[in-house]
């Protein structure tokens, strides 16, 4: 199956039509904000009344699928060629996951949501011990495995089809199992345009609301003027820092800011844990987790069908719609930073570890806040959560020593979280408009960073943020349908991978009998550490001659093949029409010599005498980690035939 990648930097239809669509919607909210608010509010009400069951089923299916894929035999499949390694270290990877996923949400809802559920629980009596248990259980439910599973499944689909099958790293690739190469046409353009519009308004809405929340916090702490102009000034500052970050790229700007925020988050968490009721919080974390896991199935599918209430629409369905609406942005970003990891590593890193940290955060801040109200009678905190939730965190921190210091850390975290949301959002939108490429001109990234800021400022001035927030949630409905269909395609593709591995397991490594030389020559070949020139000469002579002979014989049997020499890899490509192609390549790979290697100056490269090179076999799935340097032409031919035999067996398993 030949898969092609488009080489142009800018996808003009997606770029221009996305910009036009955003402009039209902004003008709509600017010219007729009340009409927009009424329209989108009615739309949300209709979805909640008639589509709640669909959201609940969709999120439940997503969680079950992610767990199944991650911990079944599929988990061994790598998101990229078999030989590739992760692009980022584990701490950097987790930091970026945390910052992009829901970092800013934890800052504002870590205190507010548990207290809200405590004061107004769905079934328990408000202000009781049972209300405390239910408040933490529902907070865990909304911020736990389900939320991260939505992000994980989108990231997994995009990372697999992009890094494993060389499709563009954009949302259109999720449609590949359904429409094939038509993803490069208008069907794919439409999906990417919807993703761009949803992402821009999601980030703009978050930025606008965040600026208002930062302004409220600074007003409460330092008496700063609280007004729309001040919030716009704050947004200008955030966008300015985001432009610098996005211009420096993922490896420097976004990565470093994410690492900084993770350090600040852990520091703030430890301060509250140590200064607060430490033993109680540790015990509560264990008990909250147990209660959450024991009721997870019942809560997942609980629609309050027999106990009619508006609570589920205002909380659970709202959250599921919000996570789904943000999934294209966060999922694509997660995919971008996850190349080289196995599916099991991906699921553990994206689902299990962030969930454990998120739930610990909610315990430390939520249980501490409820304890202040329920046990110590700090009613001011409960009143502030009910009337002005954005400053709840700062009111909470007033009850601890070093409150100015802690508030300073919290304020800095909020600002950095918004910067990372803005710059990572600009990067994702730029990739959606550039065929999934990240090596785009700087002006494109700056264009989207500034664009997000302008949209947010205009909507904040016009008072249309709530309407656009509702629109963002409404876009989750069609995306959920696309996502469910894509899940079926992902499972089918992963089953193909399992069949492929089964076929390769059949006598995976070449048998020594394929090397028609004496054992002395074989031993000499094994203990030599050749330089690059020697390996290249071997590839250009013995290997090329062997591949030419195989290609000629295939042609005699009316099978088309092609010998390709690029990127330091010589390969034989055999096409099988609509079925998967066979690729047998030899690549010159550099390694560090082992300590026991013989001192042979002629085998060393002048640039680095401690390295040597291997002629390694690469198939379509990636490097196979064995060396054929020094083999005779006949031995190479035998190995090609062995691998081609396995490929034919793989195609047989698929039929």
Secondary structure as GFF3:
##gff-version 3
##sequence-region A 1 655
A	DSSP	alpha_helix	12	31	.	.	.	ID=ss1
A	DSSP	alpha_helix	33	71	.	.	.	ID=ss2
A	DSSP	three_ten_helix	73	76	.	.	.	ID=ss3
A	DSSP	alpha_helix	90	101	.	.	.	ID=ss4
A	DSSP	alpha_helix	103	119	.	.	.	ID=ss5
A	DSSP	alpha_helix	129	143	.	.	.	ID=ss6
A	DSSP	alpha_helix	145	159	.	.	.	ID=ss7
A	DSSP	pi_helix	160	164	.	.	.	ID=ss8
A	DSSP	three_ten_helix	171	175	.	.	.	ID=ss9
A	DSSP	alpha_helix	176	179	.	.	.	ID=ss10
A	DSSP	three_ten_helix	180	184	.	.	.	ID=ss11
A	DSSP	alpha_helix	186	222	.	.	.	ID=ss12
A	DSSP	alpha_helix	228	248	.	.	.	ID=ss13
A	DSSP	pi_helix	250	254	.	.	.	ID=ss14
A	DSSP	alpha_helix	255	275	.	.	.	ID=ss15
A	DSSP	alpha_helix	278	294	.	.	.	ID=ss16
A	DSSP	alpha_helix	296	300	.	.	.	ID=ss17
A	DSSP	alpha_helix	311	314	.	.	.	ID=ss18
A	DSSP	alpha_helix	316	336	.	.	.	ID=ss19
A	DSSP	alpha_helix	343	347	.	.	.	ID=ss20
A	DSSP	pi_helix	348	353	.	.	.	ID=ss21
A	DSSP	alpha_helix	354	362	.	.	.	ID=ss22
A	DSSP	pi_helix	363	367	.	.	.	ID=ss23
A	DSSP	alpha_helix	368	374	.	.	.	ID=ss24
A	DSSP	alpha_helix	379	387	.	.	.	ID=ss25
A	DSSP	three_ten_helix	389	391	.	.	.	ID=ss26
A	DSSP	alpha_helix	392	397	.	.	.	ID=ss27
A	DSSP	alpha_helix	403	432	.	.	.	ID=ss28
A	DSSP	alpha_helix	442	462	.	.	.	ID=ss29
A	DSSP	alpha_helix	465	474	.	.	.	ID=ss30
A	DSSP	alpha_helix	476	504	.	.	.	ID=ss31
A	DSSP	three_ten_helix	512	514	.	.	.	ID=ss32
A	DSSP	alpha_helix	519	527	.	.	.	ID=ss33
A	DSSP	alpha_helix	532	538	.	.	.	ID=ss34
A	DSSP	pi_helix	539	543	.	.	.	ID=ss35
A	DSSP	alpha_helix	544	556	.	.	.	ID=ss36
A	DSSP	beta_strand	561	566	.	.	.	ID=ss37
A	DSSP	beta_strand	569	574	.	.	.	ID=ss38
A	DSSP	beta_strand	582	592	.	.	.	ID=ss39
A	DSSP	three_ten_helix	601	603	.	.	.	ID=ss40
A	DSSP	beta_strand	611	619	.	.	.	ID=ss41
A	DSSP	beta_strand	622	627	.	.	.	ID=ss42
A	DSSP	alpha_helix	633	654	.	.	.	ID=ss43
###
